[in-house]
Amino acid sequence: MYSNIAANKRKTIFIMFVFIAFVSLILWVFSQYLGGSHAVFYGGMIGALVYVIFSYYAGSKMALAVNRAKEIQKRDNPRLWRAVENLSITEGLPMPRVYIIEDPALNAFATGRSPSNAAVTVTTGLLDTLDDNELEGVLAHELGHIKNYDIRVSMIAFALTAVISLLADVILHMTWFRSTDNNSSNNNQVFLILGIVAAILAPIIATMIQLAISRQREYLADATGALATRYPDGLIGALTKISQSSSTMKHQNSSTAHLFFANPLKGKGIANLFSTHPPIADRIARLEASKGRS
């Protein structure tokens, strides 16, 4: 467990290094296209770094806001509150804030940069469909993410995905609409092409950053949750119901998709190759196998 926490902290540093390198490359290409403007390069780098630092501290609130989550207290939903509270005590974690999303999809997610300022969110669909054992299985999975410091890596990925997508959009619009009447040299044409290519590739790189938050963390959180409840059948039952129903959210946001318990986005077939979540059938199979070893 401790080695996994250390690995997640190293992964955070690595992802940020890749982000800085990629953004530097995009801004350098774009500044060359604009005539070698140092102001564009350094201004863009400073702006991107400020945004990442801001997102590191405010990213949790941003993720909750874009998914329309509403914070509750114990009196609002005693069943959910007690389940989170009991599991937090079992895992030796501070009590996280609790949120609910009005959505018929069966889903949940945890967020926050550390266990001391974490939040757990579930959908109304999950609450209405799962029994107590199944609900505890899902919540234990999410608390497993908090305990393993997966949420810190996830929040960094959320921030970097957002800033890369924004930068790509700005560059694509500026290179598309900027007049090239006075910039017809071969050199400028090359940088124009490179700028457009970089802008098109940026969202793909952002997706790869999300995929760097390995699918293995979901298997680990499943195992951690099953160990916490001492009842793998609860989590297996929840996954089974999700597979028979739907985890697709009404209000979807690709930049926070990797935070969720199950894939919240539409898409089948080849889209699954780029999913940040492993197939539900595989997760169930692993949990079933772990029962045989216990």
N, C-alpha and C positions, 0 to 999 in steps of 0.2 A: 504493500500500500504506500509506504513512504517513498519507495523508489519511483512509483507512478506519479506521486505529487512532484517530486524533483524533476521527473521527465517532462511533466506539463509546464513547469516553470521554464525549463530549457527550451521547450517548444515555443513558448511565448516570445522569447528573445529571438529565436531563429526566424519566426514568422515576421516579426517587426524588422529584422535585418533585410529579409527578402522584399518586404514592402518598401523600405527606404530605397533599396537599390532599383526596384522597378519604377517607382515614382521619379527618381532622379533621372533615369533613362528617358522616360516620357517627356519630362520637363526640358531636358537638354535638347532632344530632337525638336520639340516645339519652339524653344528659344532660338535655335538655329534657323528654323523656318521663318521666324520673325526678324531675322537679321542679326542673330547673335546677341540678343538682349539678355544681359545678366540680371536685370530687374525681374524679368519673367521667371528665370530659373530660381533665383534665391527667394523671390517673393512667393513663388509656388511651393517651394520646399518648406519655408517658414509656416505658410498657411496650412500645409498638410500636417506638419508636426504638431502645430497648435491644435488642429482638429482631433488628431489621434489622442493627445493628452486630455483634451476635453472629453472625448468619448470614453476614455478609460474610466473617468470619474462619473460621467453622466450617462454612459452607455446603457446601464441597467434601466434607468428611467426612460430612455429613448426606446428601448426594446419593448418595455411594458406599454408605452404610449402608442407606438405604431400598431401594436396588436390589440389595442383597446381594452386593456386589462384594468379592472377596478379593484382597489384594495378593500379587504373586508376585516372585520373584527370578529371575535368569538361569537357574539350575539347574532351576527348575520348568518353564519352557517356553523353551528357547534360541531356537527359531524366532521366536516373538513378540518376545522381548527384543531379539534382534539387529536385527529389522526396525525397531523403535522407535528403537533406538540409532543405526542408520545414517541414518535419516531425520532424526533430531534434529541429527546432525552436518551433514547436507546443508543443513538450514534454519537452522543457526546458533543452535539453541535448547538450553537445558539439558535434560538427560535427565529426562523426567517419570517419576513413579511409574507402575507398570504393574499393572493389575488384570484379573481374569477373573470373569465371571458364569456360573455353571452354568445355562445356558438354551439350548434348541435353536433359538431365534430367531436370525436373522442380523442382528446389530446391534452398535453400539459408541457410545461417547461420550467426550468430554474434559471435564474440569472443573478448577476452581482459579481463584483470583482474579488470577493473573499467570503468565507463563511459568516463573518461578523456583519456583513451588509447584504446578505442574500435574500432572494425572494422566490417563492414557489407559486406557480400559476396553473390553474386547471380550467377546463371548459365546463360549461353547464351540461353539455352532452356527456362528458365523462362522469360527472356527478350523478346524473340521472340514470345512467346505464349500468355502472359497475356496482357490485355489492361491496361490503366493507373490506373484505379480504383483498379483493381485486384493486380497490382504491388504495389501500395501504401498500400493495405491491408497486403501483405506479409512483406513489409519493416516495417510497423508499428508494426507487430508481433515481428520482430527481435529487433526493438528498445525497445519494451516492455521488452524483456529479459535483455537488457542493463539497462533499468530503474529499473528493479526489482532486479538487481545484480545476476540474474541467471547465467550470463556468468562467474562470479568468481567461483561459485560452479562447473560449467561445466569444466573450465580449470583445477581445482584441480582434478576432476575425470579423465580428460584426462591424466594428469601427473601420477596419481597413477596407472591407468590401464596399462600404458606403462611400468612403473618400475616393477610392479608385474609380467607382462608377460615376461619381460626380465629375471627377477630373476628365474622364473619357468623354462624357457628354459635352463639357465645355470645349475641349479640343476639337471634337468632331464638328461642332457647330461653327467654330471659328475658322477651321480649315475649309469648310464647305462654302461658307458665305463670304470669306475674305476675297477681295478682288485680286487677281493675279496679273492684271494688265501691265503693271510695272515690275513684275517679278517673274519674268519669263525665262530666266537663265536656267540652264540644265541643273545647276546646283540647287536652286530654289525649288525646282520641280521635284528633285529627288527628296528634299526634306518635306515637301508637301505630301508626297506619297508615303514617306515614313511616318509622318504625323497621323495621317488617316489610318494607316495599318496599326499603329500603336494604340489609337483610340478604339479601334475595333477589337483589338486583342485584350484591352484592359478588362472588360467584363469577364472574359474567359479566365484571365489571371486571377480575378477576384473570386471566381468560382473555384479555381484550384486552391486558393488560400482556404476556402471553406472546406474543401476536401482534405486539406492537410490536417484538419481536425478529424483524425482518423475514425473510421467506422468502429474500430476496436474499442473506442471509449464507450460506445453504447453497450457492447457485450460486457465490458467491465462494470458499468453501472447496473446492468441487469444482475450480474453476479453479486455485486455489493448489496443491491436491494433485496435479493433472495436471502442473503445471509442475515441481513438486518431483521427481516420478518420471520425467519426460520420456516417460511412457508412458500416455496417456489410456485406452488399451484395457484396462489393468488395472482402473481405476475403473469403466469402462463394463461390464466383465465382472462385477464385484462387484454393481453396481446391477441388472444383468440377472438374476443369480441370486437376488437379494433379491426382485425382482418376481415371479419364478417360484416362490419359496418363501414365506417369511413373516418379517416383522420384528417381529411382535406378541409381546411378552414375556409369560411366564407370570405373573410378579408385576409388575403395572402400577401406575404412580404418575403421575397426571396432572401433578403439580407439577414433575416432572423430564422430562416428555415432550419438551420443546423442546431438551434436551441431546443427544438421540440422533441417530445418523447417519441413520436412517429412522424413520418414525412407529412407536412401540412400542405404540400403543393400538389397540383394536378400533374399528371404525366405518367405514362406507362411505356413499356418497351425500352427503347434506347435511352429514354429520359432517366430510367433507373440506374444507368451506368454512371450518371452524374449526381445521384442522390447521396446526401450526406448520411443517410440511414441505411443500415443493412436490412435485407428482407426480413419481414416479421416471421416467416416460416423458419428461417435460420436461427433467429433469436429463441423461438420456442424450442427448437431442436436442441440447442445448447443447454437450455434450462432443464429440459427433460433428461439430457445426458448427465447433468450435474446431480440430479436426484439419484441416479443409479450409482454415483460415486460416493454419495453421502451415507 
